[in-house]
Amino acid sequence: MRDLIWLIVVLLVIGWLVGYFAFPDLGSIIHILIVVAVILILYKLLTGRRM
């Protein structure tokens, strides 16, 4: 399960970078999604819940 989460994080980062340089309008949407994902991961790490 942990490998799946890291795969999703890596795909979001790559998608964000591609979106930022290729499609500036879509890059902001992907940026918002990645910020939400990072916040959720930090919350789960701080609360000690299993992913």
N, C-alpha and C positions, 0 to 999 in steps of 0.2 A: 504494500500500500504506500509505503514511503517513497519507493521509486516512482510510482505513478504520480505522486504529488510533485516531485522534482521534475518529472517530465513535463507536467502541465506548466510549472513555473518557467522552465526553459523555453517552451513553446510560446508562452505569453511574452517573454522578453524578446525573442526573435521576431514575433509578430508585431510587437510594439516598435522595434527598430525599423523593420521593413515599412510599417505603416507611417512612421514618422518621416522617413526620407522619401518614400514613393507617393504616399497619399497623406498630405498634412492634415486634412480634415478628419480622416479616419484614425490618424495617430493619436489624436486627443481622446477619442473614445477608448482606444486600447490602453492609453495611459491611465485613464480613470479605472479601468478594469484591473490593471496591474497594481495600482495603489490599493484598491479594495482587497485584492488577493494577499498582498504583503501585510496589510493590517490584520486580516483574518489569521494568517499564519503566525504573526507575532502574538496575537491574542491567545491562540491555542497553545503556543509555546509557553507563554507566561502563566496561563491557568493550569498547565500540566495535563490537559486533556490529550488523549491519544487521537492521532489522525486516522 
